[in-house]
Amino acid sequence: MGRILAIDYGNKRVGLAVTDPLCMIASPLETIHSQDLVAYVLAYHRREPLRAVVVGMPRTLLNEPTDVTSAVVGLMRRLRRELPELPVHELDERFTSRMAHATMLAGGLGQKARRDKATVDRISAAIILQSFLESPAGQQLIVVG
């Protein structure tokens, strides 16, 4: 039984979130540089075995690719090659940054903290992960796991 890791990918920064061991609660983990992502995921999987990885797929409001979409597709391909034993899921990440800002505001974070893009990326990853956990694919993974 492993955790599920979520990735909110950006060209510079990557927000990460992870579930608790029972895969019930999504929590922000950290923000790292995009160049360090695959090495980080591999090291994390060695320390804390993962059950799956969820990657936020960037799309425009018209459901068209963004300037980051091709990089995310390449990342997913690489993760599947490096971690063939793990399912790698994609989840539409539209509105997660806006939802992260709303969550931070509701949580009482000050304006300076809300402007911190690294914090927004971590919270966006947690929103992606929580959305996955509530999806049919996430529910099936939890029941099977």
C-alpha positions in Angstrom: 0.0 0.0 0.0 1.6 3.2 -1.1 0.9 6.9 -1.3 -0.3 8.8 -4.4 1.9 11.7 -5.6 0.5 14.6 -7.6 2.5 16.9 -9.9 1.5 20.5 -10.9 4.1 21.0 -13.6 5.5 24.3 -14.8 8.5 25.2 -16.9 10.4 26.6 -13.9 8.7 25.2 -10.8 6.8 22.1 -10.0 4.3 21.8 -7.1 4.0 18.4 -5.5 1.3 16.9 -3.2 1.0 13.5 -1.6 -1.7 11.5 0.1 -1.5 10.0 3.6 -0.7 6.3 3.7 -4.4 5.4 3.4 -4.8 7.6 0.3 -7.6 9.5 1.9 -6.2 13.0 2.3 -4.2 15.1 -0.1 -1.5 17.4 1.4 0.9 19.9 -0.2 4.4 18.5 -0.2 6.9 20.9 -1.7 7.9 23.0 -4.7 11.0 22.0 -6.7 12.7 23.1 -9.8 11.4 21.4 -12.9 14.8 20.0 -13.9 15.0 18.1 -10.6 11.5 16.5 -10.9 12.2 13.0 -12.2 15.2 12.4 -9.9 13.0 13.7 -7.0 10.1 11.3 -7.8 12.5 8.3 -8.2 14.1 9.1 -4.8 10.8 9.7 -3.1 9.5 6.4 -4.5 12.5 4.6 -3.0 11.9 6.2 0.4 8.1 6.1 0.4 6.7 3.5 -2.0 4.1 5.1 -4.3 0.8 3.5 -5.5 0.4 6.0 -8.4 1.4 9.3 -9.8 -1.1 12.0 -11.0 0.0 14.7 -13.3 -2.0 17.9 -14.0 -2.6 18.3 -17.7 -2.6 22.0 -18.7 -5.3 23.0 -21.1 -6.8 26.3 -22.1 -10.5 27.2 -21.3 -11.3 26.1 -24.8 -9.6 22.7 -24.1 -6.7 23.4 -26.3 -3.0 22.7 -25.5 -1.0 25.4 -23.7 2.7 26.2 -24.1 3.4 23.7 -21.3 1.2 20.8 -22.5 3.9 19.1 -24.7 6.4 19.2 -21.8 3.8 17.5 -19.5 3.2 14.8 -22.2 6.9 14.2 -22.4 7.1 14.1 -18.6 4.4 11.5 -18.4 6.1 9.4 -21.0 9.4 9.6 -19.1 7.7 8.7 -15.7 6.0 5.7 -17.3 9.4 4.6 -18.7 11.3 5.1 -15.4 8.5 3.7 -13.2 6.8 1.0 -15.2 5.3 -0.6 -12.1 3.3 2.6 -11.3 0.2 3.9 -13.1 0.6 7.5 -14.2 -2.7 9.3 -14.5 -3.4 12.7 -16.0 -6.0 15.1 -14.7 -7.4 18.3 -16.2 -5.8 21.1 -14.2 -7.8 24.0 -15.5 -8.8 26.4 -12.7 -6.5 24.9 -10.1 -4.4 28.1 -9.6 -7.6 30.1 -9.2 -8.9 27.5 -6.7 -5.5 27.6 -4.9 -5.8 31.4 -4.5 -9.3 31.0 -3.2 -8.2 28.3 -0.7 -5.4 30.5 0.5 -7.7 33.5 1.0 -10.3 31.3 2.8 -7.5 29.9 5.0 -6.5 33.4 6.1 -3.2 33.6 4.4 -2.0 37.2 4.0 -1.5 38.9 0.6 2.3 38.4 0.7 1.8 34.6 1.2 -0.8 34.5 -1.6 1.7 36.1 -4.0 4.2 33.3 -3.3 4.0 31.2 -6.5 5.7 28.2 -4.9 2.9 28.1 -2.3 0.3 28.4 -5.1 2.0 25.5 -7.0 1.9 23.2 -3.9 -1.7 24.0 -3.2 -2.6 23.5 -6.8 -1.0 20.0 -6.7 -3.0 19.2 -3.6 -6.2 20.3 -5.4 -5.3 18.1 -8.4 -4.7 15.2 -6.1 -7.9 15.7 -4.1 -9.8 15.9 -7.4 -8.2 12.7 -8.5 -9.1 10.9 -5.2 -12.7 11.9 -5.7 -12.8 10.7 -9.4 -13.9 7.2 -10.5 -10.3 6.4 -11.4 -9.1 7.5 -8.0 -11.8 5.6 -6.1 -11.0 2.4 -8.1 -7.3 2.8 -7.3 -8.0 3.2 -3.6 -10.4 0.2 -3.4 -8.0 -2.0 -5.4 -4.9 -0.9 -3.5 
